Amino acid sequence: MSITLQIDKMSTTDRLQAMEELWDALCHEKHELESPSWHEEILNARKQRIKTGKAKFITLDELKKQFGR
């Protein structure tokens, strides 16, 4: 039986617990994956917008309204 079929049979609570355990395991990996170079470029651009006052911040409710939720 594939892992996907097993996951489909799990309750939502069990799936959330499994995700939490996976994230915890990944956080403690000794071999970290390198972020792609474009991540740094985007973060630096965002930091610059914040420094210059050009960044726009919105609330979670405003974000949800933008996406019709």
PDB file of N, CA, C, O and CB in Angstrom:
ATOM      1  N   MET A   1       0.852  -1.182   0.000  1.00  0.00           N
ATOM      2  CA  MET A   1       0.000   0.000   0.000  1.00  0.00           C
ATOM      3  C   MET A   1       0.894   1.239   0.000  1.00  0.00           C
ATOM      4  O   MET A   1       1.874   1.298   0.742  1.00  0.00           O
ATOM      5  CB  MET A   1      -0.967   0.001   1.231  1.00  0.00           C
ATOM      6  N   SER A   2       0.563   2.217  -0.821  1.00  0.00           N
ATOM      7  CA  SER A   2       1.384   3.427  -0.888  1.00  0.00           C
ATOM      8  C   SER A   2       1.121   4.330   0.309  1.00  0.00           C
ATOM      9  O   SER A   2       0.087   4.225   0.969  1.00  0.00           O
ATOM     10  CB  SER A   2       1.113   4.188  -2.192  1.00  0.00           C
ATOM     11  N   ILE A   3       2.059   5.206   0.574  1.00  0.00           N
ATOM     12  CA  ILE A   3       1.918   6.152   1.682  1.00  0.00           C
ATOM     13  C   ILE A   3       0.710   7.055   1.470  1.00  0.00           C
ATOM     14  O   ILE A   3       0.003   7.380   2.424  1.00  0.00           O
ATOM     15  CB  ILE A   3       3.191   6.999   1.836  1.00  0.00           C
ATOM     16  N   THR A   4       0.469   7.463   0.222  1.00  0.00           N
ATOM     17  CA  THR A   4      -0.655   8.349  -0.077  1.00  0.00           C
ATOM     18  C   THR A   4      -1.974   7.702   0.313  1.00  0.00           C
ATOM     19  O   THR A   4      -2.835   8.359   0.898  1.00  0.00           O
ATOM     20  CB  THR A   4      -0.669   8.717  -1.560  1.00  0.00           C
ATOM     21  N   LEU A   5      -2.142   6.427  -0.003  1.00  0.00           N
ATOM     22  CA  LEU A   5      -3.380   5.743   0.369  1.00  0.00           C
ATOM     23  C   LEU A   5      -3.522   5.652   1.881  1.00  0.00           C
ATOM     24  O   LEU A   5      -4.629   5.764   2.409  1.00  0.00           O
ATOM     25  CB  LEU A   5      -3.425   4.345  -0.245  1.00  0.00           C
ATOM     26  N   GLN A   6      -2.427   5.454   2.570  1.00  0.00           N
ATOM     27  CA  GLN A   6      -2.471   5.396   4.027  1.00  0.00           C
ATOM     28  C   GLN A   6      -2.854   6.755   4.603  1.00  0.00           C
ATOM     29  O   GLN A   6      -3.631   6.829   5.554  1.00  0.00           O
ATOM     30  CB  GLN A   6      -1.116   4.939   4.590  1.00  0.00           C
ATOM     31  N   ILE A   7      -2.315   7.824   4.034  1.00  0.00           N
ATOM     32  CA  ILE A   7      -2.616   9.174   4.498  1.00  0.00           C
ATOM     33  C   ILE A   7      -4.095   9.480   4.277  1.00  0.00           C
ATOM     34  O   ILE A   7      -4.739  10.087   5.134  1.00  0.00           O
ATOM     35  CB  ILE A   7      -1.731  10.215   3.770  1.00  0.00           C
ATOM     36  N   ASP A   8      -4.627   9.070   3.152  1.00  0.00           N
ATOM     37  CA  ASP A   8      -6.043   9.310   2.846  1.00  0.00           C
ATOM     38  C   ASP A   8      -6.969   8.684   3.879  1.00  0.00           C
ATOM     39  O   ASP A   8      -8.083   9.166   4.086  1.00  0.00           O
ATOM     40  CB  ASP A   8      -6.378   8.766   1.469  1.00  0.00           C
ATOM     41  N   LYS A   9      -6.525   7.630   4.520  1.00  0.00           N
ATOM     42  CA  LYS A   9      -7.352   6.936   5.513  1.00  0.00           C
ATOM     43  C   LYS A   9      -7.219   7.546   6.912  1.00  0.00           C
ATOM     44  O   LYS A   9      -7.980   7.198   7.816  1.00  0.00           O
ATOM     45  CB  LYS A   9      -6.975   5.461   5.560  1.00  0.00           C
ATOM     46  N   MET A  10      -6.263   8.448   7.090  1.00  0.00           N
ATOM     47  CA  MET A  10      -6.041   9.052   8.405  1.00  0.00           C
ATOM     48  C   MET A  10      -7.058  10.151   8.679  1.00  0.00           C
ATOM     49  O   MET A  10      -7.575  10.781   7.756  1.00  0.00           O
ATOM     50  CB  MET A  10      -4.620   9.616   8.504  1.00  0.00           C
ATOM     51  N   SER A  11      -7.335  10.369   9.944  1.00  0.00           N
ATOM     52  CA  SER A  11      -8.202  11.487  10.325  1.00  0.00           C
ATOM     53  C   SER A  11      -7.434  12.787  10.149  1.00  0.00           C
ATOM     54  O   SER A  11      -6.207  12.783  10.048  1.00  0.00           O
ATOM     55  CB  SER A  11      -8.706  11.338  11.795  1.00  0.00           C
ATOM     56  N   THR A  12      -8.150  13.887  10.111  1.00  0.00           N
ATOM     57  CA  THR A  12      -7.499  15.193   9.990  1.00  0.00           C
ATOM     58  C   THR A  12      -6.544  15.421  11.149  1.00  0.00           C
ATOM     59  O   THR A  12      -5.441  15.931  10.951  1.00  0.00           O
ATOM     60  CB  THR A  12      -8.543  16.319   9.933  1.00  0.00           C
ATOM     61  N   THR A  13      -6.950  15.054  12.344  1.00  0.00           N
ATOM     62  CA  THR A  13      -6.086  15.218  13.518  1.00  0.00           C
ATOM     63  C   THR A  13      -4.801  14.410  13.359  1.00  0.00           C
ATOM     64  O   THR A  13      -3.711  14.901  13.653  1.00  0.00           O
ATOM     65  CB  THR A  13      -6.828  14.789  14.799  1.00  0.00           C
ATOM     66  N   ASP A  14      -4.933  13.175  12.896  1.00  0.00           N
ATOM     67  CA  ASP A  14      -3.746  12.337  12.701  1.00  0.00           C
ATOM     68  C   ASP A  14      -2.830  12.899  11.610  1.00  0.00           C
ATOM     69  O   ASP A  14      -1.607  12.849  11.738  1.00  0.00           O
ATOM     70  CB  ASP A  14      -4.164  10.907  12.343  1.00  0.00           C
ATOM     71  N   ARG A  15      -3.426  13.434  10.534  1.00  0.00           N
ATOM     72  CA  ARG A  15      -2.603  14.018   9.467  1.00  0.00           C
ATOM     73  C   ARG A  15      -1.860  15.256   9.962  1.00  0.00           C
ATOM     74  O   ARG A  15      -0.691  15.458   9.631  1.00  0.00           O
ATOM     75  CB  ARG A  15      -3.476  14.381   8.253  1.00  0.00           C
ATOM     76  N   LEU A  16      -2.535  16.075  10.748  1.00  0.00           N
ATOM     77  CA  LEU A  16      -1.867  17.259  11.296  1.00  0.00           C
ATOM     78  C   LEU A  16      -0.729  16.857  12.229  1.00  0.00           C
ATOM     79  O   LEU A  16       0.336  17.475  12.213  1.00  0.00           O
ATOM     80  CB  LEU A  16      -2.875  18.149  12.044  1.00  0.00           C
ATOM     81  N   GLN A  17      -0.948  15.835  13.036  1.00  0.00           N
ATOM     82  CA  GLN A  17       0.103  15.342  13.933  1.00  0.00           C
ATOM     83  C   GLN A  17       1.289  14.820  13.133  1.00  0.00           C
ATOM     84  O   GLN A  17       2.441  15.066  13.489  1.00  0.00           O
ATOM     85  CB  GLN A  17      -0.444  14.235  14.854  1.00  0.00           C
ATOM     86  N   ALA A  18       1.003  14.095  12.047  1.00  0.00           N
ATOM     87  CA  ALA A  18       2.073  13.565  11.202  1.00  0.00           C
ATOM     88  C   ALA A  18       2.865  14.707  10.567  1.00  0.00           C
ATOM     89  O   ALA A  18       4.092  14.647  10.492  1.00  0.00           O
ATOM     90  CB  ALA A  18       1.494  12.641  10.109  1.00  0.00           C
ATOM     91  N   MET A  19       2.164  15.747  10.110  1.00  0.00           N
ATOM     92  CA  MET A  19       2.861  16.904   9.527  1.00  0.00           C
ATOM     93  C   MET A  19       3.760  17.570  10.567  1.00  0.00           C
ATOM     94  O   MET A  19       4.890  17.954  10.266  1.00  0.00           O
ATOM     95  CB  MET A  19       1.843  17.930   8.968  1.00  0.00           C
ATOM     96  N   GLU A  20       3.257  17.702  11.773  1.00  0.00           N
ATOM     97  CA  GLU A  20       4.041  18.312  12.851  1.00  0.00           C
ATOM     98  C   GLU A  20       5.306  17.493  13.112  1.00  0.00           C
ATOM     99  O   GLU A  20       6.386  18.055  13.294  1.00  0.00           O
ATOM    100  CB  GLU A  20       3.195  18.426  14.146  1.00  0.00           C
ATOM    101  N   GLU A  21       5.172  16.188  13.129  1.00  0.00           N
ATOM    102  CA  GLU A  21       6.326  15.323  13.357  1.00  0.00           C
ATOM    103  C   GLU A  21       7.324  15.404  12.207  1.00  0.00           C
ATOM    104  O   GLU A  21       8.534  15.375  12.431  1.00  0.00           O
ATOM    105  CB  GLU A  21       5.873  13.882  13.550  1.00  0.00           C
ATOM    106  N   LEU A  22       6.821  15.505  10.972  1.00  0.00           N
ATOM    107  CA  LEU A  22       7.718  15.652   9.819  1.00  0.00           C
ATOM    108  C   LEU A  22       8.482  16.963   9.890  1.00  0.00           C
ATOM    109  O   LEU A  22       9.695  16.986   9.680  1.00  0.00           O
ATOM    110  CB  LEU A  22       6.928  15.577   8.506  1.00  0.00           C
ATOM    111  N   TRP A  23       7.777  18.066  10.186  1.00  0.00           N
ATOM    112  CA  TRP A  23       8.460  19.365  10.288  1.00  0.00           C
ATOM    113  C   TRP A  23       9.506  19.338  11.389  1.00  0.00           C
ATOM    114  O   TRP A  23      10.605  19.867  11.227  1.00  0.00           O
ATOM    115  CB  TRP A  23       7.446  20.495  10.552  1.00  0.00           C
ATOM    116  N   ASP A  24       9.158  18.717  12.514  1.00  0.00           N
ATOM    117  CA  ASP A  24      10.109  18.633  13.624  1.00  0.00           C
ATOM    118  C   ASP A  24      11.347  17.851  13.209  1.00  0.00           C
ATOM    119  O   ASP A  24      12.469  18.246  13.528  1.00  0.00           O
ATOM    120  CB  ASP A  24       9.455  17.977  14.851  1.00  0.00           C
ATOM    121  N   ALA A  25      11.151  16.756  12.507  1.00  0.00           N
ATOM    122  CA  ALA A  25      12.282  15.949  12.041  1.00  0.00           C
ATOM    123  C   ALA A  25      13.138  16.741  11.057  1.00  0.00           C
ATOM    124  O   ALA A  25      14.366  16.692  11.121  1.00  0.00           O
ATOM    125  CB  ALA A  25      11.784  14.647  11.385  1.00  0.00           C
ATOM    126  N   LEU A  26      12.491  17.469  10.146  1.00  0.00           N
ATOM    127  CA  LEU A  26      13.241  18.273   9.173  1.00  0.00           C
ATOM    128  C   LEU A  26      14.038  19.386   9.848  1.00  0.00           C
ATOM    129  O   LEU A  26      15.151  19.702   9.427  1.00  0.00           O
ATOM    130  CB  LEU A  26      12.289  18.874   8.143  1.00  0.00           C
ATOM    131  N   CYS A  27      13.470  19.970  10.884  1.00  0.00           N
ATOM    132  CA  CYS A  27      14.159  21.065  11.595  1.00  0.00           C
ATOM    133  C   CYS A  27      15.423  20.586  12.295  1.00  0.00           C
ATOM    134  O   CYS A  27      16.333  21.375  12.550  1.00  0.00           O
ATOM    135  CB  CYS A  27      13.222  21.703  12.619  1.00  0.00           C
ATOM    136  N   HIS A  28      15.479  19.310  12.603  1.00  0.00           N
ATOM    137  CA  HIS A  28      16.627  18.781  13.322  1.00  0.00           C
ATOM    138  C   HIS A  28      17.609  18.029  12.422  1.00  0.00           C
ATOM    139  O   HIS A  28      18.529  17.376  12.914  1.00  0.00           O
ATOM    140  CB  HIS A  28      16.155  17.873  14.419  1.00  0.00           C
ATOM    141  N   GLU A  29      17.416  18.120  11.119  1.00  0.00           N
ATOM    142  CA  GLU A  29      18.332  17.480  10.163  1.00  0.00           C
ATOM    143  C   GLU A  29      19.701  18.133  10.262  1.00  0.00           C
ATOM    144  O   GLU A  29      19.811  19.354  10.378  1.00  0.00           O
ATOM    145  CB  GLU A  29      17.785  17.580   8.708  1.00  0.00           C
ATOM    146  N   LYS A  30      20.729  17.322  10.215  1.00  0.00           N
ATOM    147  CA  LYS A  30      22.090  17.854  10.266  1.00  0.00           C
ATOM    148  C   LYS A  30      22.500  18.441   8.931  1.00  0.00           C
ATOM    149  O   LYS A  30      23.305  19.371   8.883  1.00  0.00           O
ATOM    150  CB  LYS A  30      23.073  16.767  10.679  1.00  0.00           C
ATOM    151  N   HIS A  31      21.957  17.910   7.847  1.00  0.00           N
ATOM    152  CA  HIS A  31      22.300  18.388   6.515  1.00  0.00           C
ATOM    153  C   HIS A  31      21.207  19.338   6.049  1.00  0.00           C
ATOM    154  O   HIS A  31      20.143  18.910   5.599  1.00  0.00           O
ATOM    155  CB  HIS A  31      22.478  17.203   5.515  1.00  0.00           C
ATOM    156  N   GLU A  32      21.480  20.612   6.161  1.00  0.00           N
ATOM    157  CA  GLU A  32      20.493  21.600   5.755  1.00  0.00           C
ATOM    158  C   GLU A  32      20.568  21.844   4.257  1.00  0.00           C
ATOM    159  O   GLU A  32      21.641  21.826   3.653  1.00  0.00           O
ATOM    160  CB  GLU A  32      20.698  22.908   6.518  1.00  0.00           C
ATOM    161  N   LEU A  33      19.410  22.069   3.683  1.00  0.00           N
ATOM    162  CA  LEU A  33      19.359  22.419   2.270  1.00  0.00           C
ATOM    163  C   LEU A  33      19.698  23.890   2.117  1.00  0.00           C
ATOM    164  O   LEU A  33      19.311  24.715   2.943  1.00  0.00           O
ATOM    165  CB  LEU A  33      17.967  22.108   1.664  1.00  0.00           C
ATOM    166  N   GLU A  34      20.410  24.207   1.074  1.00  0.00           N
ATOM    167  CA  GLU A  34      20.740  25.597   0.803  1.00  0.00           C
ATOM    168  C   GLU A  34      19.568  26.277   0.129  1.00  0.00           C
ATOM    169  O   GLU A  34      18.948  25.718  -0.776  1.00  0.00           O
ATOM    170  CB  GLU A  34      21.999  25.705  -0.065  1.00  0.00           C
ATOM    171  N   SER A  35      19.268  27.483   0.572  1.00  0.00           N
ATOM    172  CA  SER A  35      18.227  28.262  -0.087  1.00  0.00           C
ATOM    173  C   SER A  35      18.738  28.704  -1.444  1.00  0.00           C
ATOM    174  O   SER A  35      19.927  28.977  -1.607  1.00  0.00           O
ATOM    175  CB  SER A  35      17.805  29.486   0.772  1.00  0.00           C
ATOM    176  N   PRO A  36      17.835  28.774  -2.423  1.00  0.00           N
ATOM    177  CA  PRO A  36      18.266  29.259  -3.733  1.00  0.00           C
ATOM    178  C   PRO A  36      18.683  30.727  -3.650  1.00  0.00           C
ATOM    179  O   PRO A  36      18.206  31.463  -2.787  1.00  0.00           O
ATOM    180  CB  PRO A  36      17.140  29.080  -4.773  1.00  0.00           C
ATOM    181  N   SER A  37      19.553  31.140  -4.529  1.00  0.00           N
ATOM    182  CA  SER A  37      20.073  32.512  -4.487  1.00  0.00           C
ATOM    183  C   SER A  37      18.973  33.555  -4.625  1.00  0.00           C
ATOM    184  O   SER A  37      19.083  34.647  -4.068  1.00  0.00           O
ATOM    185  CB  SER A  37      21.100  32.712  -5.584  1.00  0.00           C
ATOM    186  N   TRP A  38      17.904  33.229  -5.368  1.00  0.00           N
ATOM    187  CA  TRP A  38      16.852  34.214  -5.546  1.00  0.00           C
ATOM    188  C   TRP A  38      16.108  34.497  -4.247  1.00  0.00           C
ATOM    189  O   TRP A  38      15.489  35.555  -4.131  1.00  0.00           O
ATOM    190  CB  TRP A  38      15.881  33.747  -6.604  1.00  0.00           C
ATOM    191  N   HIS A  39      16.141  33.595  -3.260  1.00  0.00           N
ATOM    192  CA  HIS A  39      15.521  33.877  -1.955  1.00  0.00           C
ATOM    193  C   HIS A  39      16.182  35.099  -1.326  1.00  0.00           C
ATOM    194  O   HIS A  39      15.503  36.008  -0.848  1.00  0.00           O
ATOM    195  CB  HIS A  39      15.639  32.647  -1.003  1.00  0.00           C
ATOM    196  N   GLU A  40      17.510  35.110  -1.332  1.00  0.00           N
ATOM    197  CA  GLU A  40      18.235  36.228  -0.729  1.00  0.00           C
ATOM    198  C   GLU A  40      17.928  37.527  -1.459  1.00  0.00           C
ATOM    199  O   GLU A  40      17.769  38.575  -0.833  1.00  0.00           O
ATOM    200  CB  GLU A  40      19.744  35.961  -0.741  1.00  0.00           C
ATOM    201  N   GLU A  41      17.846  37.458  -2.781  1.00  0.00           N
ATOM    202  CA  GLU A  41      17.547  38.656  -3.565  1.00  0.00           C
ATOM    203  C   GLU A  41      16.180  39.231  -3.201  1.00  0.00           C
ATOM    204  O   GLU A  41      16.033  40.443  -3.043  1.00  0.00           O
ATOM    205  CB  GLU A  41      17.599  38.338  -5.061  1.00  0.00           C
ATOM    206  N   ILE A  42      15.193  38.367  -3.070  1.00  0.00           N
ATOM    207  CA  ILE A  42      13.843  38.811  -2.713  1.00  0.00           C
ATOM    208  C   ILE A  42      13.817  39.385  -1.303  1.00  0.00           C
ATOM    209  O   ILE A  42      13.215  40.433  -1.070  1.00  0.00           O
ATOM    210  CB  ILE A  42      12.843  37.650  -2.827  1.00  0.00           C
ATOM    211  N   LEU A  43      14.468  38.705  -0.362  1.00  0.00           N
ATOM    212  CA  LEU A  43      14.495  39.204   1.014  1.00  0.00           C
ATOM    213  C   LEU A  43      15.196  40.556   1.104  1.00  0.00           C
ATOM    214  O   LEU A  43      14.736  41.448   1.817  1.00  0.00           O
ATOM    215  CB  LEU A  43      15.190  38.195   1.930  1.00  0.00           C
ATOM    216  N   ASN A  44      16.291  40.708   0.395  1.00  0.00           N
ATOM    217  CA  ASN A  44      16.999  41.987   0.402  1.00  0.00           C
ATOM    218  C   ASN A  44      16.143  43.099  -0.191  1.00  0.00           C
ATOM    219  O   ASN A  44      16.143  44.221   0.316  1.00  0.00           O
ATOM    220  CB  ASN A  44      18.310  41.870  -0.369  1.00  0.00           C
ATOM    221  N   ALA A  45      15.414  42.794  -1.263  1.00  0.00           N
ATOM    222  CA  ALA A  45      14.537  43.795  -1.877  1.00  0.00           C
ATOM    223  C   ALA A  45      13.424  44.194  -0.906  1.00  0.00           C
ATOM    224  O   ALA A  45      13.073  45.370  -0.808  1.00  0.00           O
ATOM    225  CB  ALA A  45      13.932  43.253  -3.196  1.00  0.00           C
ATOM    226  N   ARG A  46      12.879  43.226  -0.200  1.00  0.00           N
ATOM    227  CA  ARG A  46      11.823  43.517   0.781  1.00  0.00           C
ATOM    228  C   ARG A  46      12.361  44.360   1.938  1.00  0.00           C
ATOM    229  O   ARG A  46      11.713  45.309   2.378  1.00  0.00           O
ATOM    230  CB  ARG A  46      11.219  42.208   1.323  1.00  0.00           C
ATOM    231  N   LYS A  47      13.545  44.005   2.421  1.00  0.00           N
ATOM    232  CA  LYS A  47      14.163  44.796   3.501  1.00  0.00           C
ATOM    233  C   LYS A  47      14.386  46.238   3.053  1.00  0.00           C
ATOM    234  O   LYS A  47      14.183  47.171   3.830  1.00  0.00           O
ATOM    235  CB  LYS A  47      15.509  44.165   3.941  1.00  0.00           C
ATOM    236  N   GLN A  48      14.796  46.415   1.819  1.00  0.00           N
ATOM    237  CA  GLN A  48      15.042  47.755   1.290  1.00  0.00           C
ATOM    238  C   GLN A  48      13.739  48.559   1.227  1.00  0.00           C
ATOM    239  O   GLN A  48      13.722  49.744   1.559  1.00  0.00           O
ATOM    240  CB  GLN A  48      15.687  47.670  -0.109  1.00  0.00           C
ATOM    241  N   ARG A  49      12.647  47.909   0.800  1.00  0.00           N
ATOM    242  CA  ARG A  49      11.355  48.603   0.761  1.00  0.00           C
ATOM    243  C   ARG A  49      10.920  49.017   2.161  1.00  0.00           C
ATOM    244  O   ARG A  49      10.333  50.084   2.341  1.00  0.00           O
ATOM    245  CB  ARG A  49      10.281  47.707   0.118  1.00  0.00           C
ATOM    246  N   ILE A  50      11.203  48.183   3.146  1.00  0.00           N
ATOM    247  CA  ILE A  50      10.863  48.531   4.527  1.00  0.00           C
ATOM    248  C   ILE A  50      11.685  49.732   4.981  1.00  0.00           C
ATOM    249  O   ILE A  50      11.148  50.673   5.565  1.00  0.00           O
ATOM    250  CB  ILE A  50      11.101  47.327   5.471  1.00  0.00           C
ATOM    251  N   LYS A  51      12.991  49.697   4.711  1.00  0.00           N
ATOM    252  CA  LYS A  51      13.883  50.796   5.115  1.00  0.00           C
ATOM    253  C   LYS A  51      13.475  52.126   4.500  1.00  0.00           C
ATOM    254  O   LYS A  51      13.553  53.167   5.152  1.00  0.00           O
ATOM    255  CB  LYS A  51      15.316  50.478   4.726  1.00  0.00           C
ATOM    256  N   THR A  52      13.038  52.092   3.241  1.00  0.00           N
ATOM    257  CA  THR A  52      12.699  53.328   2.540  1.00  0.00           C
ATOM    258  C   THR A  52      11.252  53.745   2.770  1.00  0.00           C
ATOM    259  O   THR A  52      10.822  54.788   2.277  1.00  0.00           O
ATOM    260  CB  THR A  52      12.953  53.169   1.058  1.00  0.00           C
ATOM    261  N   GLY A  53      10.500  52.942   3.513  1.00  0.00           N
ATOM    262  CA  GLY A  53       9.106  53.280   3.793  1.00  0.00           C
ATOM    263  C   GLY A  53       8.161  52.966   2.645  1.00  0.00           C
ATOM    264  O   GLY A  53       7.009  53.399   2.658  1.00  0.00           O
ATOM    265  N   LYS A  54       8.627  52.223   1.656  1.00  0.00           N
ATOM    266  CA  LYS A  54       7.789  51.892   0.500  1.00  0.00           C
ATOM    267  C   LYS A  54       7.028  50.580   0.678  1.00  0.00           C
ATOM    268  O   LYS A  54       6.198  50.228  -0.159  1.00  0.00           O
ATOM    269  CB  LYS A  54       8.644  51.813  -0.748  1.00  0.00           C
ATOM    270  N   ALA A  55       7.302  49.863   1.751  1.00  0.00           N
ATOM    271  CA  ALA A  55       6.623  48.591   1.987  1.00  0.00           C
ATOM    272  C   ALA A  55       5.204  48.865   2.472  1.00  0.00           C
ATOM    273  O   ALA A  55       4.967  49.806   3.229  1.00  0.00           O
ATOM    274  CB  ALA A  55       7.402  47.723   3.019  1.00  0.00           C
ATOM    275  N   LYS A  56       4.269  48.035   2.030  1.00  0.00           N
ATOM    276  CA  LYS A  56       2.888  48.172   2.462  1.00  0.00           C
ATOM    277  C   LYS A  56       2.524  46.924   3.248  1.00  0.00           C
ATOM    278  O   LYS A  56       2.705  45.802   2.775  1.00  0.00           O
ATOM    279  CB  LYS A  56       1.923  48.383   1.250  1.00  0.00           C
ATOM    280  N   PHE A  57       2.015  47.131   4.435  1.00  0.00           N
ATOM    281  CA  PHE A  57       1.617  46.022   5.289  1.00  0.00           C
ATOM    282  C   PHE A  57       0.101  46.017   5.399  1.00  0.00           C
ATOM    283  O   PHE A  57      -0.528  47.069   5.515  1.00  0.00           O
ATOM    284  CB  PHE A  57       2.279  46.122   6.693  1.00  0.00           C
ATOM    285  N   ILE A  58      -0.478  44.823   5.363  1.00  0.00           N
ATOM    286  CA  ILE A  58      -1.920  44.691   5.520  1.00  0.00           C
ATOM    287  C   ILE A  58      -2.204  43.632   6.583  1.00  0.00           C
ATOM    288  O   ILE A  58      -1.353  42.805   6.909  1.00  0.00           O
ATOM    289  CB  ILE A  58      -2.600  44.322   4.166  1.00  0.00           C
ATOM    290  N   THR A  59      -3.415  43.684   7.107  1.00  0.00           N
ATOM    291  CA  THR A  59      -3.812  42.709   8.116  1.00  0.00           C
ATOM    292  C   THR A  59      -4.227  41.413   7.429  1.00  0.00           C
ATOM    293  O   THR A  59      -4.428  41.375   6.215  1.00  0.00           O
ATOM    294  CB  THR A  59      -4.967  43.259   8.996  1.00  0.00           C
ATOM    295  N   LEU A  60      -4.350  40.367   8.212  1.00  0.00           N
ATOM    296  CA  LEU A  60      -4.794  39.088   7.676  1.00  0.00           C
ATOM    297  C   LEU A  60      -6.210  39.215   7.117  1.00  0.00           C
ATOM    298  O   LEU A  60      -6.523  38.626   6.082  1.00  0.00           O
ATOM    299  CB  LEU A  60      -4.736  37.996   8.762  1.00  0.00           C
ATOM    300  N   ASP A  61      -7.065  39.979   7.795  1.00  0.00           N
ATOM    301  CA  ASP A  61      -8.431  40.175   7.298  1.00  0.00           C
ATOM    302  C   ASP A  61      -8.429  40.880   5.945  1.00  0.00           C
ATOM    303  O   ASP A  61      -9.212  40.528   5.063  1.00  0.00           O
ATOM    304  CB  ASP A  61      -9.258  40.983   8.308  1.00  0.00           C
ATOM    305  N   GLU A  62      -7.558  41.871   5.774  1.00  0.00           N
ATOM    306  CA  GLU A  62      -7.458  42.562   4.480  1.00  0.00           C
ATOM    307  C   GLU A  62      -6.993  41.599   3.386  1.00  0.00           C
ATOM    308  O   GLU A  62      -7.492  41.640   2.262  1.00  0.00           O
ATOM    309  CB  GLU A  62      -6.487  43.763   4.580  1.00  0.00           C
ATOM    310  N   LEU A  63      -6.054  40.751   3.715  1.00  0.00           N
ATOM    311  CA  LEU A  63      -5.567  39.764   2.755  1.00  0.00           C
ATOM    312  C   LEU A  63      -6.668  38.815   2.329  1.00  0.00           C
ATOM    313  O   LEU A  63      -6.819  38.509   1.146  1.00  0.00           O
ATOM    314  CB  LEU A  63      -4.409  38.980   3.344  1.00  0.00           C
ATOM    315  N   LYS A  64      -7.441  38.349   3.312  1.00  0.00           N
ATOM    316  CA  LYS A  64      -8.545  37.441   3.013  1.00  0.00           C
ATOM    317  C   LYS A  64      -9.563  38.101   2.106  1.00  0.00           C
ATOM    318  O   LYS A  64     -10.088  37.455   1.199  1.00  0.00           O
ATOM    319  CB  LYS A  64      -9.217  36.975   4.297  1.00  0.00           C
ATOM    320  N   LYS A  65      -9.858  39.392   2.333  1.00  0.00           N
ATOM    321  CA  LYS A  65     -10.803  40.122   1.484  1.00  0.00           C
ATOM    322  C   LYS A  65     -10.290  40.202   0.051  1.00  0.00           C
ATOM    323  O   LYS A  65     -11.075  40.095  -0.891  1.00  0.00           O
ATOM    324  CB  LYS A  65     -11.048  41.537   2.039  1.00  0.00           C
ATOM    325  N   GLN A  66      -8.993  40.386  -0.127  1.00  0.00           N
ATOM    326  CA  GLN A  66      -8.416  40.468  -1.461  1.00  0.00           C
ATOM    327  C   GLN A  66      -8.614  39.176  -2.247  1.00  0.00           C
ATOM    328  O   GLN A  66      -8.725  39.193  -3.473  1.00  0.00           O
ATOM    329  CB  GLN A  66      -6.939  40.794  -1.368  1.00  0.00           C
ATOM    330  N   PHE A  67      -8.657  38.066  -1.532  1.00  0.00           N
ATOM    331  CA  PHE A  67      -8.800  36.769  -2.176  1.00  0.00           C
ATOM    332  C   PHE A  67     -10.199  36.200  -2.026  1.00  0.00           C
ATOM    333  O   PHE A  67     -10.435  35.022  -2.296  1.00  0.00           O
ATOM    334  CB  PHE A  67      -7.796  35.803  -1.613  1.00  0.00           C
ATOM    335  N   GLY A  68     -11.128  37.047  -1.591  1.00  0.00           N
ATOM    336  CA  GLY A  68     -12.526  36.639  -1.507  1.00  0.00           C
ATOM    337  C   GLY A  68     -12.840  35.569  -0.489  1.00  0.00           C
ATOM    338  O   GLY A  68     -13.702  34.719  -0.714  1.00  0.00           O
ATOM    339  N   ARG A  69     -12.154  35.610   0.612  1.00  0.00           N
ATOM    340  CA  ARG A  69     -12.410  34.603   1.662  1.00  0.00           C
ATOM    341  C   ARG A  69     -12.968  35.226   2.890  1.00  0.00           C
ATOM    342  O   ARG A  69     -13.240  34.529   3.867  1.00  0.00           O
ATOM    343  CB  ARG A  69     -11.152  33.852   2.014  1.00  0.00           C
TER     344      ARG A  69
END
